[in-house]
Amino acid sequence: MKECLKIIRVALDDYLLYSKYSYEDVSNGRLEEVVMKKIITYFFRNLLTEDYFCEFDYYNNSSPFIIENGCKKTIKKVDDYIEYYQSHSPHEKDAIHELETVRASLKSLSYKGLIIVYLGSIRFINNYKKSVCELDGLIFTPKHNAENIRVIEAKNLRKKKRRTTVAAKQLEEQFTPLLSNFFKSKLVTEDIEGFGAEIKIRK
């Protein structure tokens, strides 16, 4: 994993340095989205036991990737994204809840370094083209000294007290088994009170 993160850090540094000289759109989509998808896919390929296809699903009218230094600036951009989404899709209550769950997790993170937030769902697809797990958002901190990533599961249940337990159980039943044994000792499952749950993968 150390080598994987080193490669990702170099790739991100190059992207942040040279992206301003490139076109925003490339042959297969917006440059930012193409690069972030490749980096996240590469990370999970080194994390999971099998080489699952990563399927990204998000609101197409705005980029779901936020790349920023420090929590305060990142939260401000997440707030802007949520406001934009609410103004265009006010009836999508579950999707808005998922965005707010990612924001709630981010608020508990005290970090001034590079943060990549993915405000969409990601599915892991097996060789039979079947989804084996779906996550409701990611907070990726490849340069953090303590943790690599937070995978988030939101639950918009009527009984708020059940949201954390149901979300945590789903993560532990669907996401945790996909990880290689090496990483299972590095997991921390935490409640996102009133929203859902998350698994942090420590260094």
N, C-alpha and C positions, 0 to 999 in steps of 0.2 A: 504493500500500500504506500510506503514512503516513496518508492520510485514513481508510482502512479501519480501521487500528489505533486511530486517535483515536476513531472511532465505537464500536468495541468497548470501549475503556477507559471511555468515558462510560456505555455500557450496563451494564458490569460494576459501576461505582461506584454507579449508581442501583439496580441489583439488590441489591447488598450492603447498601445503606443502607435500602431499603424492604421487602426480602423478609421481614423479621421481623414486619412488620405485615400480611402477606398469609397466606392459607390455604396449607398445604403442598401440597394437591392442587387442581388447576384442572380445567377441563372436558376437557382432553386429556392428563392425566397429572400427575405430581408437578411442581410449579413449577420446582424446581431442574433437573430433567432437561429440561423443555421449553425453559427459557432457555438452558442450556448447548448443547443441540442446535442451537438457532437461531444462537447465536454462532459455533459451530464451522463450521456450514454456510455462514454468511455469510463467514467467513474464507476457506474453501476456494473459494468462488465468486469471490473476488478474486485467488486464487492460481493456479487451474487455467485451462487454455485454453478449456474448455467448462463449461457449467452442469450438472454432474453432480448427480444426486440422491444425497444422503448417507444411507446406510442404516446405522443403529446396531444392533449386536447385542451383548447383554450379559446377565449373570445377573440375572433380574428381581426376585429377593428382596431386593436391596440396591442402592442407588444407585451406579452406576459412576463418578460424578463426584466428585472431591475438589477442594475450593476452599480454599486455605490460603495463609498467608504464611510463607515460609521453608522450606528443605528438611527440616530436622529434624522440624518439625510435620507436614509433608506425608508424609514417610516413615513416621512413626508411624501415620498414618491408612491408608496403603497396607498396612502390616503388619497392621493390624486387619482390613482388607478381605480380605487373603489368608488370614488365620487363619479368618475366617468362611466363606470359600469352601471351604477345605480341609475344614472340619468338616461341610459339607453336601454336597460333591461330591468326596470323596477320590480317586475313580477317574478324574477328568478331568485326567489328567497333562499333556496338551498345553495346556489352558486355564490350569492352575496355572503351567506354564512361561512362558506369555505374561505373566501377572501378575508373575512374578518377574523377567522381562526388563525390564518397565517400571520396577520397583523398582531394578534394577541401573543403569539409565540415570539415574534420579533421584539415586542415590548419587553419581554423578560430577558433579552440578550443584551448584555453590556459589552460592547466591542467596537473598537474604532477602526478596525481593518476592513479588508475587502469583503463585501457581502453580495452574494448573488441570490435573489429571490425569484422563484418560479411560481407565478400566480395562475396555476392551471392544474389539471389532473395529469397524472402519468400512469400508464398501464404497462405491465410487463407481460408480453405475449410469448407463449411457448412455441415449439416447433409445429404444434397442431393448430396454430393460429387462434389459440384460446387465451383469454386474459386470466392470469393466475393471481394478480394483485393489482389494486388501484390505489394510488395515493392522491391526496387533495391539495398538495402543495409541498414545496421544498425551500429550505433555507440552507444554502451551501456556503461554507466558510473555509475554503481550502488553505488559507494562511493562518488560521486560528491555532493557538497552541494547545487548546483543550479538546475541541470537537471539530469533526469534519462536516457533518450535515445533520439537519433535522428533517425527518420525514413526518408529514402531518396528516392526520385523519380527522375530519370534521363530522359532527353529527348534529343535525338540526332537529332533535327530538323535542316533543312538547315538554316532557319532564327534563328540566335542565340537569338534575342530579344524575340522570342516566347517561348523559352525553359522554362524559369522560370514561365511564366503565365500558360502555359499548364500543367506543372508538379504540380504547386500549386493547380490548379483547380482539377486535378485528385486526389490528396491527400485529399482535402477537401470534395470531392464527394464520395470517396470510403473508405478512412481510417477513417476520423473523425466520420462518423455515426456509426462505430463499437464500439466506445469508450463509456463507461458508462458516464453519465452526470457529475459525480464527477470530471472527468479528463478534460472535455471540457473547463473549466475555466483555466486550466494549460497549454494550448497549445500556442505555438508561431510558426507561419508559416513564413519561411524566404526563400528568393531567394538564390540559389547558382549560382552566376552570370556566365552566359555562359554555364551552365551545366544542371540545373534543380531547384528543390526546396526541402525543408525539413520541417518536423514538429518536434519541440523540445517539450518534455514533461517535464515541470518543477516540482521540488519538491513541 
